[in-house]
Amino acid sequence: MKKIAILGSTGSIGVTSCDVIRVNKDYFQVVLLTANTNYELLAKQANEFRPAYLYISSKELSQKLTTQLQYAPKIFYGDTGLLDAVCECGANILLNALVGSMGLLPTLKAIELSMDIALANKETLVLGGDIVTSLAKSKGVKILPVDSEHNAIFQCLQGNQQRPLKRIILTASGGPFLRTPLKELASVTPEQALKHPTWGMGKKISIDSATMVNKGLEIIEAKWLFDIPSTMIDVLIHPQSIVHGMVEFADGSLLSMLGPTSMSIPIAHALFYPNSEYNSLGQTLDMSKGLNLEFISPDEERFPLLAIAKHVAQELGTKPAVFNAVNEVAVKSFIDGKIRFTDIHSVVEKVLSLHTNSKKYDLKTLLEVDSWARNKAEELLRGTK
Amino acid sequence: MKKIAILGSTGSIGVTSCDVIRVNKDYFQVVLLTANTNYELLAKQANEFRPAYLYISSKELSQKLTTQLQYAPKIFYGDTGLLDAVCECGANILLNALVGSMGLLPTLKAIELSMDIALANKETLVLGGDIVTSLAKSKGVKILPVDSEHNAIFQCLQGNQQRPLKRIILTASGGPFLRTPLKELASVTPEQALKHPTWGMGKKISIDSATMVNKGLEIIEAKWLFDIPSTMIDVLIHPQSIVHGMVEFADGSLLSMLGPTSMSIPIAHALFYPNSEYNSLGQTLDMSKGLNLEFISPDEERFPLLAIAKHVAQELGTKPAVFNAVNEVAVKSFIDGKIRFTDIHSVVEKVLSLHTNSKKYDLKTLLEVDSWARNKAEELLRGTK
């Protein structure tokens, strides 16, 4: 039985992971569950899976959590609590389903402790790809992609690791504004942007899908996961979200992975890898009425942040940290109704232009850059509206 | 350098194989080329690749062939000449691109001589699947699929051999009559039937594509190649012929192989396997303008021979030999303008109903059944028009 820690267990990926673990009972022992603020769901999950360790963001929430528990786990909270919990939990595998750049440090800590990583937090590699992949290599630790796109590519590459590669293709739904007239984009509301056409997801990732920042971050993530230059990673819009990823080999063969728009399949694939005998909750793609699959090249006028992300993915260094941090701040402002949808790319572009890229960096530099970029973004945004 | 024998080198697959071998010069030494009647092309190929052995069907043709050769290979001809040529040529790998049931015996002979088989002749496995796969196993010989559909499935299964399988999906173009009104099918001409919408192929296989017999034969071929029950093999019509095959795993993941409608990719993949450093003639799928892929469940009223083939694939025994033999005779009659398109399925159905299936059989029985079925079909066809 493997010991598993789930960071972000009350989010969309976390909840589905719990569903997967529930139906594969004898395989995992849950040792740590964590939440930001949703103590009620965390308590419910804890009462079911009985992990010895829990984490929630504040002392106050930890007290509320305690009142709803039917047993007495050790509860961590506060700024350093999450890393302490990871250190103490003794997991063999850690599922990182945190949102945003806060995912980096726990991943690094877990790798240091030789835990395999099932990675749903793309910022881990966007910010610290170099540091994380080097450490994982030296520790002999696997980084298993949970993102549906990267898991799809990972599946296509199985058994083909030696085969000369031409490129990787990440598919994108195109989000809710794929066909919105360009001039209307400035006035779209957060409610419109949050209506993702094919996937039910968290707020941050839904906005990132509408701007295609999400795909930009995935290019950087794929670069590190599969150890290839970002110029070998292309994006195709595929509004049906049925083909999750493709790999084109030098001989002209393309392998692609298709499946229902259900996260339980990539989650199960990553958690159980290399074992393939598991219950992924039995979802299948309904092909009985046929299928109609479209693939469209993305229009960079509509998705300027994708073009910026591609440039950032080529430059690397500390630029991805800036790109990501500014986007996080801007997306939050947009969701809060403080800026327009089209302001997101303006502020990202502006802060990037103010940043001097540094190709050699350590963790401390990264965190400083992250913090600088957030401050700069907030400063600019205060002047936006 | 591997020694290769190409049976059927002047046909569509044979010519493309020569193209592939030409651009990968240091990998193969051609030791045998064979043709049925096209001595001029065979001479041209021989003068280029200089195999020590050639075969052509008759003594007369062998004399014509000799006059066009710029060197002096040993030339076999006549009924037993093909098997003698296979015996003597000393190949490491034999590409069987013969058309029809005449492909079976040379495959068996080559396996006995421990040659790997690159298989484009589907009748080899349709007729003798049981015998051929058992012999290949005992001889430790690889059977590598050249058919684009089976090669696609083979690619999808690489690295996934241990993964629980739900089903295999063979894609079909649907042929030229996919949308022809049903009542017009009785009066379609051979010229119309030979116009394949996506692939340029030989006559026999073009008609088999129009009736979907081709897909029926491929179900039986896949059953033996991948060692799975035929009930786990489904067919989907995909008019664009871009997705060549799919594999659905128990967890709901589907892997599919896409590529341009070019046989050089599966041919190169099979010939070089497991080596992946080769020139496949550089063809790529153009996705720059996007793609639109349709998948439709086949209508068995339109394609009655597909329904019959599925039944035959479940029954096995000597039934596939009958199905194949009668179809060969009927297709020839249709091409010669002697019967209607819809008579093909009537005669196949009729002869199958007269046959007593035998689940245990040897090669001799198979050849007797094949011969009985042809005679019976010809007898019935004489009464048709």
Boltz contact constraints between the chains, C-beta under 6 A:
constraints:
  - contact:
      token1: [A, 158]
      token2: [B, 159]
      max_distance: 6.0
  - contact:
      token1: [A, 159]
      token2: [B, 158]
      max_distance: 6.0
  - contact:
      token1: [A, 159]
      token2: [B, 159]
      max_distance: 6.0
  - contact:
      token1: [A, 163]
      token2: [B, 276]
      max_distance: 6.0
  - contact:
      token1: [A, 251]
      token2: [B, 265]
      max_distance: 6.0
  - contact:
      token1: [A, 251]
      token2: [B, 280]
      max_distance: 6.0
  - contact:
      token1: [A, 252]
      token2: [B, 259]
      max_distance: 6.0
  - contact:
      token1: [A, 252]
      token2: [B, 265]
      max_distance: 6.0
  - contact:
      token1: [A, 252]
      token2: [B, 280]
      max_distance: 6.0
  - contact:
      token1: [A, 252]
      token2: [B, 283]
      max_distance: 6.0
  - contact:
      token1: [A, 252]
      token2: [B, 284]
      max_distance: 6.0
  - contact:
      token1: [A, 253]
      token2: [B, 259]
      max_distance: 6.0
  - contact:
      token1: [A, 253]
      token2: [B, 265]
      max_distance: 6.0
  - contact:
      token1: [A, 254]
      token2: [B, 258]
      max_distance: 6.0
  - contact:
      token1: [A, 254]
      token2: [B, 259]
      max_distance: 6.0
  - contact:
      token1: [A, 255]
      token2: [B, 257]
      max_distance: 6.0
  - contact:
      token1: [A, 256]
      token2: [B, 256]
      max_distance: 6.0
  - contact:
      token1: [A, 257]
      token2: [B, 255]
      max_distance: 6.0
  - contact:
      token1: [A, 258]
      token2: [B, 254]
      max_distance: 6.0
  - contact:
      token1: [A, 259]
      token2: [B, 252]
      max_distance: 6.0
  - contact:
      token1: [A, 259]
      token2: [B, 253]
      max_distance: 6.0
  - contact:
      token1: [A, 259]
      token2: [B, 254]
      max_distance: 6.0
  - contact:
      token1: [A, 265]
      token2: [B, 251]
      max_distance: 6.0
  - contact:
      token1: [A, 265]
      token2: [B, 252]
      max_distance: 6.0
  - contact:
      token1: [A, 265]
      token2: [B, 253]
      max_distance: 6.0
  - contact:
      token1: [A, 276]
      token2: [B, 163]
      max_distance: 6.0
  - contact:
      token1: [A, 280]
      token2: [B, 251]
      max_distance: 6.0
  - contact:
      token1: [A, 280]
      token2: [B, 252]
      max_distance: 6.0
  - contact:
      token1: [A, 283]
      token2: [B, 252]
      max_distance: 6.0
  - contact:
      token1: [A, 284]
      token2: [B, 252]
      max_distance: 6.0
  - contact:
      token1: [A, 290]
      token2: [B, 295]
      max_distance: 6.0
  - contact:
      token1: [A, 290]
      token2: [B, 296]
      max_distance: 6.0
  - contact:
      token1: [A, 291]
      token2: [B, 295]
      max_distance: 6.0
  - contact:
      token1: [A, 292]
      token2: [B, 294]
      max_distance: 6.0
  - contact:
      token1: [A, 293]
      token2: [B, 293]
      max_distance: 6.0
  - contact:
      token1: [A, 294]
      token2: [B, 292]
      max_distance: 6.0
  - contact:
      token1: [A, 295]
      token2: [B, 290]
      max_distance: 6.0
  - contact:
      token1: [A, 295]
      token2: [B, 291]
      max_distance: 6.0
  - contact:
      token1: [A, 296]
      token2: [B, 290]
      max_distance: 6.0
